[in-house]
Amino acid sequence: MAVKELDCLCEVCPVPLLKAMNELKKMKPGDILILHSDHSCVGISVQEWAQKNKYPVQVVEVEDGEWEVYIEKPKEE
């Protein structure tokens, strides 16, 4: 399992989601992508996308106004 971090601070939707989708294509099943953001809408849009596409996701507010979004690339069926 590999962990990749993606700095999306100061970027608004849909840019962080598009970057995450692109990065996840390059990753292996079981790998974790940590997306850093300072816009609450990013966590919401990534969660909605992840749930629709069956990606495990967790959003954590690490500081006031800054979030980490953990996205796991699902195991292939």
Secondary structure, DSSP 8 states (H G I E B T S, - for coil): --EEEEE-TT--TTHHHHHHHHHHHHS-TT-EEEEEES-HHHHHHHHHHHHHTT--EEEEEEETTEEEEEEE-----
